[in-house]
Amino acid sequence: MKICVFLSAADLDDRYTRPARDFAELIGKGGHTLVWGGSESGLMKVVADGVQESGGRLVGVSVDFLAAKARANADEMVIARDLAERKALLLEKADAVVIMVGGTGTLDEATEILELKKHGKHDKPVVLLNTAGFYDGLRQQFQRMEDEGFLPLPLAELVFFAKDGVGALAHLEEWSGLQ
């Protein structure tokens, strides 16, 4: 399975890097491919290292203004013109999406992917990996959107919240087994 992961390129502390590394090792050991932003920085590097060292493949999609930070030894690296093209390519190259901890860029990616799913532009599973309760507030907001009629389909059909990498990968593998 080709798993797109949206996440931060920032250097973060152990409460985020350790679970990210554990999830990356699960991806690699499972024989899956990581599709990610291609960066050789921060949490993106941690995940790419973990996948590669555990036997998985790396497919990166960087963007022209960040190309200097792209990972040199990825199995495949594409350089997009801009962020919009990057997001489209990441989704196109993946079978599933996992949203890990991140800042405004990750939140932008998450909401666009969910909006496209809401409108039937893709049917790929989307998992929010809620490391250390990072997305508790977002989950509450999504639940309010559903409760108050802002979502045209049930929240459970849009996104799955996983507390850890084991739960995230189990959900994706279950989904892929149904395909």
C-alpha positions as CSV (number, residue, x, y, z in Angstrom):
1,M,0.0,0.0,0.0
2,K,1.2,3.5,-0.8
3,I,0.6,5.6,2.3
4,C,0.7,9.4,2.0
5,V,1.7,11.0,5.3
6,F,1.2,14.7,5.9
7,L,3.3,16.0,8.8
8,S,5.7,18.6,10.1
9,A,9.2,19.3,8.9
10,A,10.0,20.8,12.3
11,D,12.4,19.3,14.8
12,L,10.1,18.1,17.6
13,D,10.6,16.5,21.0
14,D,10.4,12.8,21.9
15,R,6.7,12.8,22.6
16,Y,6.2,13.3,18.8
17,T,9.3,11.8,17.3
18,R,9.2,8.4,19.1
19,P,5.6,7.6,18.0
20,A,6.4,8.8,14.5
21,R,9.4,6.6,14.3
22,D,7.4,3.6,15.5
23,F,4.7,4.2,12.9
24,A,7.4,4.6,10.2
25,E,8.8,1.2,11.2
26,L,5.4,-0.4,10.9
27,I,5.0,1.0,7.4
28,G,8.5,-0.3,6.3
29,K,8.1,-3.7,8.0
30,G,4.7,-4.1,6.4
31,G,6.3,-3.6,2.9
32,H,4.4,-0.4,2.3
33,T,5.6,2.7,0.5
34,L,5.8,6.1,2.2
35,V,4.5,9.0,0.0
36,W,5.5,12.2,1.7
37,G,6.6,15.8,1.3
38,G,10.2,14.7,0.5
39,S,11.9,16.8,3.1
40,E,15.1,15.8,4.8
41,S,14.2,17.9,7.9
42,G,12.5,17.4,11.2
43,L,9.7,14.9,11.6
44,M,9.6,14.3,7.9
45,K,13.2,13.0,8.1
46,V,12.4,10.9,11.2
47,V,9.6,9.1,9.3
48,A,11.5,8.7,6.1
49,D,14.5,7.2,7.9
50,G,12.3,4.8,9.8
51,V,10.5,3.6,6.7
52,Q,13.6,3.2,4.7
53,E,15.6,1.5,7.5
54,S,12.7,-1.0,7.9
55,G,12.6,-2.0,4.3
56,G,9.9,0.3,2.9
57,R,10.1,2.5,-0.2
58,L,10.1,6.3,-0.3
59,V,8.2,8.4,-2.8
60,G,8.8,12.1,-2.2
61,V,7.0,15.1,-3.6
62,S,8.8,18.3,-2.8
63,V,8.1,21.8,-4.2
64,D,10.5,24.0,-6.1
65,F,11.2,26.5,-3.3
66,L,12.1,23.6,-0.9
67,A,13.9,21.4,-3.5
68,A,17.3,22.0,-1.7
69,K,15.9,20.2,1.4
70,A,14.6,17.2,-0.6
71,R,15.9,13.8,0.4
72,A,18.7,12.7,-2.0
73,N,18.2,8.9,-1.6
74,A,14.5,8.5,-2.0
75,D,13.3,5.8,-4.4
76,E,11.5,8.5,-6.3
77,M,11.4,12.3,-6.0
78,V,9.2,14.6,-7.8
79,I,9.5,18.4,-7.6
80,A,6.2,20.3,-8.0
81,R,5.8,23.9,-9.2
82,D,3.8,25.0,-6.1
83,L,2.0,23.8,-3.0
84,A,-1.3,23.1,-4.8
85,E,0.4,20.8,-7.4
86,R,2.3,19.1,-4.5
87,K,-0.9,18.3,-2.7
88,A,-2.5,17.0,-5.9
89,L,0.5,14.8,-6.6
90,L,0.7,13.4,-3.1
91,L,-2.9,12.4,-3.2
92,E,-2.6,10.9,-6.7
93,K,0.4,8.8,-5.8
94,A,-1.2,7.4,-2.6
95,D,-3.7,4.7,-1.8
96,A,-4.4,6.1,1.7
97,V,-3.7,9.2,3.8
98,V,-2.4,9.6,7.3
99,I,-2.3,13.0,8.9
100,M,0.3,13.3,11.7
101,V,1.2,16.2,13.9
102,G,2.0,19.5,12.1
103,G,1.4,23.2,11.8
104,T,-0.6,25.3,9.4
105,G,0.8,23.5,6.3
106,T,-0.4,20.1,7.7
107,L,-3.7,21.5,8.7
108,D,-4.1,23.0,5.2
109,E,-3.4,19.6,3.6
110,A,-5.7,17.8,6.0
111,T,-8.7,20.1,5.4
112,E,-8.2,20.0,1.6
113,I,-8.0,16.2,1.5
114,L,-11.2,16.0,3.6
115,E,-13.0,18.5,1.5
116,L,-12.1,16.6,-1.7
117,K,-13.3,13.4,0.0
118,K,-16.5,15.1,1.1
119,H,-17.3,16.0,-2.5
120,G,-16.5,12.5,-3.8
121,K,-13.2,13.5,-5.6
122,H,-11.5,10.5,-3.9
123,D,-12.5,7.6,-1.7
124,K,-9.2,6.9,-0.1
125,P,-9.2,6.3,3.7
126,V,-8.0,9.3,5.8
127,V,-6.6,8.7,9.2
128,L,-5.8,11.4,11.8
129,L,-3.0,10.0,13.9
130,N,-3.8,11.7,17.2
131,T,-0.3,11.4,18.9
132,A,-0.3,12.7,22.5
133,G,-3.9,14.0,22.0
134,F,-2.6,16.6,19.4
135,Y,-5.9,16.5,17.5
136,D,-8.3,16.4,20.4
137,G,-9.5,19.9,19.7
138,L,-9.9,19.3,16.0
139,R,-11.9,16.1,16.7
140,Q,-14.2,18.1,18.9
141,Q,-14.7,20.7,16.2
142,F,-15.4,18.1,13.6
143,Q,-17.9,16.5,15.9
144,R,-19.6,19.8,16.4
145,M,-19.7,20.3,12.6
146,E,-21.4,16.9,12.2
147,D,-23.8,17.5,15.1
148,E,-24.9,20.9,13.8
149,G,-25.4,19.7,10.2
150,F,-22.3,21.2,8.5
151,L,-21.2,17.8,7.1
152,P,-23.1,16.2,4.3
153,L,-22.0,12.7,5.4
154,P,-21.1,11.1,8.7
155,L,-17.8,12.1,10.2
156,A,-16.8,8.4,10.4
157,E,-17.0,8.2,6.6
158,L,-14.6,11.2,6.3
159,V,-11.9,10.4,8.7
160,F,-10.8,7.8,11.3
161,F,-9.1,9.0,14.4
162,A,-6.3,6.7,15.6
163,K,-4.6,7.1,19.0
164,D,-1.4,5.4,17.7
165,G,0.4,4.0,14.7
166,V,-0.7,0.5,15.3
167,G,-4.4,1.6,15.2
168,A,-3.8,3.7,12.1
169,L,-2.1,1.0,10.1
170,A,-4.7,-1.6,11.2
171,H,-7.5,0.6,9.9
172,L,-5.7,1.1,6.6
173,E,-4.9,-2.6,6.2
174,E,-8.5,-3.5,7.0
175,W,-9.7,-1.0,4.4
176,S,-7.3,-2.3,1.8
177,G,-8.5,-5.9,2.5
178,L,-12.0,-4.8,1.7
179,Q,-11.0,-3.4,-1.7
